[in-house]
Amino acid sequence: MLTIAKQNIRTVRQEDIEEISLLEQASFNDPYPSYFLSELARDNPETFLVLTLNNEIVGYGVVDHWEDHNHLISIAVRPDSRKKGLGEALLMELEKRLSKERPLRLEVRQSNLAAIHLYSKRGFKKTGLAEGYYGDGENAITMEKRFVKEALVES
């Protein structure tokens, strides 16, 4: 019998933070601490999303609103659920929720080719290099996506 996983993307709840923190630790060498994730959840209730499969959190993404742009703070998918389009689904849902007036910026490890490919596929352009950005000394590639305003069509 084939069982189909039920995928859902929803806004974060405070009770999700512990599970997100475990996902963060499984995904990154320098994970954000749970108190920081909790602050991001409080400050960005519409742009901190979790992706669940069968009611289990397997991914999350969060965009913070900075003075002159929106900033993708983090996006992660559990290692056993990667390469299935879940990260892209999260990124697309986050983009839908953002003001198209402001660019979306991010930093990504220079060695994270899968993420760089995803961001490039979604229209992000490389804007620079932040040398020694990460705690272990690895460089970050800075990227930005500008949204095209849809023109009004006159009939």
C-alpha positions as CSV (number, residue, x, y, z in Angstrom):
1,M,0.0,0.0,0.0
2,L,1.3,3.4,-1.0
3,T,1.0,6.2,1.6
4,I,1.2,9.8,0.4
5,A,2.8,12.2,2.7
6,K,0.6,15.3,3.5
7,Q,2.8,18.4,3.0
8,N,1.7,21.7,4.7
9,I,3.4,25.1,5.0
10,R,2.2,27.2,7.9
11,T,3.4,30.0,10.1
12,V,5.5,29.1,13.1
13,R,4.1,28.6,16.6
14,Q,6.1,29.2,19.7
15,E,5.8,25.5,20.6
16,D,7.7,24.6,17.3
17,I,10.9,26.2,18.5
18,E,12.4,23.1,20.1
19,E,11.8,21.0,17.0
20,I,13.2,23.8,14.8
21,S,16.2,24.1,17.0
22,L,16.9,20.4,16.5
23,L,16.5,20.8,12.8
24,E,18.9,23.7,12.8
25,Q,21.5,21.7,14.7
26,A,21.2,18.8,12.2
27,S,21.6,21.2,9.3
28,F,24.4,23.6,10.1
29,N,27.8,23.6,11.6
30,D,27.1,26.9,13.4
31,P,23.4,26.6,14.3
32,Y,21.4,29.6,15.6
33,P,20.6,29.2,19.3
34,S,17.0,28.5,20.2
35,Y,16.5,31.9,22.0
36,F,17.4,33.6,18.7
37,L,15.0,31.4,16.7
38,S,12.3,32.2,19.3
39,E,13.0,36.0,18.9
40,L,12.7,35.6,15.1
41,A,9.4,33.8,15.5
42,R,8.1,36.6,17.7
43,D,9.3,39.4,15.4
44,N,8.3,37.8,12.1
45,P,5.0,36.0,12.6
46,E,4.1,36.1,8.9
47,T,7.5,35.3,7.4
48,F,8.7,32.5,9.7
49,L,7.3,29.4,8.1
50,V,7.5,25.7,8.9
51,L,7.0,22.9,6.4
52,T,5.4,19.7,7.8
53,L,5.0,16.2,6.4
54,N,2.3,14.3,8.2
55,N,2.3,16.9,10.9
56,E,6.1,16.6,11.6
57,I,8.4,19.6,11.0
58,V,10.9,18.7,8.2
59,G,11.8,22.3,7.1
60,Y,11.6,25.9,8.0
61,G,12.5,29.3,6.6
62,V,12.5,32.8,8.1
63,V,12.8,36.3,6.5
64,D,13.5,39.2,8.8
65,H,12.5,42.8,7.8
66,W,15.5,45.1,7.8
67,E,15.6,48.8,7.2
68,D,16.1,48.8,3.5
69,H,15.4,45.2,2.5
70,N,14.1,41.8,3.5
71,H,16.7,39.3,4.7
72,L,16.5,35.6,4.4
73,I,18.0,34.6,7.8
74,S,17.8,30.9,7.3
75,I,16.2,28.1,5.4
76,A,16.7,24.4,6.3
77,V,15.3,21.0,5.4
78,R,16.0,17.9,7.5
79,P,18.8,15.9,5.9
80,D,16.5,12.9,5.2
81,S,14.0,15.1,3.4
82,R,16.3,17.0,1.1
83,K,16.4,16.9,-2.7
84,K,12.6,16.7,-2.9
85,G,11.8,20.4,-3.7
86,L,10.8,21.2,-0.1
87,G,13.3,24.0,0.3
88,E,12.1,25.6,-2.9
89,A,8.5,25.3,-1.8
90,L,9.4,27.1,1.4
91,L,11.3,29.8,-0.5
92,M,8.4,30.3,-2.9
93,E,5.9,30.7,-0.1
94,L,8.1,33.2,1.7
95,E,8.5,35.2,-1.4
96,K,4.7,35.4,-1.8
97,R,4.4,37.0,1.6
98,L,7.0,39.7,1.0
99,S,6.6,43.3,-0.2
100,K,7.7,43.4,-3.8
101,E,9.0,46.9,-3.2
102,R,12.0,45.7,-1.3
103,P,14.8,43.4,-2.4
104,L,15.4,40.0,-0.7
105,R,19.0,39.5,0.4
106,L,20.9,36.6,1.9
107,E,24.3,35.1,2.7
108,V,25.2,31.5,1.8
109,R,28.3,29.4,2.4
110,Q,30.6,29.4,-0.6
111,S,30.7,25.6,-0.3
112,N,26.9,25.1,-0.3
113,L,26.5,24.5,-4.0
114,A,23.0,23.0,-3.7
115,A,21.7,26.2,-2.0
116,I,23.5,28.5,-4.4
117,H,21.9,26.6,-7.3
118,L,18.4,26.9,-5.7
119,Y,18.8,30.6,-5.1
120,S,20.1,31.2,-8.7
121,K,17.2,29.1,-10.1
122,R,14.8,31.3,-8.1
123,G,16.2,34.6,-9.6
124,F,18.8,35.6,-7.0
125,K,22.0,37.2,-8.3
126,K,25.4,37.1,-6.7
127,T,26.3,40.6,-5.3
128,G,29.5,39.9,-3.5
129,L,31.7,37.9,-1.2
130,A,31.9,38.3,2.6
131,E,35.3,37.0,3.5
132,G,35.5,34.9,6.7
133,Y,31.8,35.4,7.3
134,Y,31.2,32.2,9.2
135,G,32.7,31.2,12.6
136,D,35.0,28.6,10.9
137,G,36.4,31.2,8.6
138,E,34.5,30.2,5.4
139,N,33.4,32.9,3.0
140,A,29.8,33.7,2.3
141,I,28.4,34.6,-1.1
142,T,26.0,37.5,-0.8
143,M,22.9,37.3,-3.1
144,E,19.9,39.5,-3.9
145,K,16.6,39.1,-5.6
146,R,14.7,42.1,-6.9
147,F,11.1,41.6,-7.7
148,V,9.7,42.9,-10.9
149,K,6.6,44.9,-10.4
150,E,3.7,43.7,-12.6
151,A,2.7,46.4,-15.0
152,L,-0.9,47.3,-15.3
153,V,-2.3,46.4,-18.7
154,E,-4.7,48.9,-20.2
155,S,-7.4,47.5,-22.4
